[in-house]
Amino acid sequence: MIYQKIRVIIILIILLQTSLVYSQETYKDILGRTYTPADQELYETIVSLDKRLFDAYNSCDMDTQAALYSEDLEFFHDEGGLSTSKEKLLIALKNNICDKTTRTLIKGSIEVYPIKDYGAVEIGYHTFNDKKTPENKSKASRFILVWKKTDENWTVTRVISLH
């Protein structure tokens, strides 16, 4: 029974990792499913927020990053584990990422799903590259961000980073 569950999990991971991207608005995965945003305005808002967050990440704009991460942040990293400290995350980004690494979104890979009375889930693919050796491209990896809307303000409350 446990082996059957593990096999299903492995198959799901393989399916997620081998999705094929076709365009910014719509894409087809290997099962032939096509993604079209259920709410175009929400989709555009989250894509814009993703750009704002990662432009700040790439330029070491710590104030913008701090404003976009929630105080009750949970950051799940498949290699680094769970971090629940916004302050420690920002320190780690400043010490380990600034002027060293850039993030590139895989064009057309973002999917956005509304969460009633909360915000939205963003799912996509991106790469991270060392600024010293930009010719060495990393493999695309999956990410999931949970965005919370409070009044007109959006913040990231949960991050799942998979490599």
Summary of the structure (lengths in Angstrom):
residues: 163
radius of gyration: 16.3
end to end distance: 27.2
largest distance: 48.8
contacts: 422
relative contact order: 0.15
helix: 33%
strand: 35%
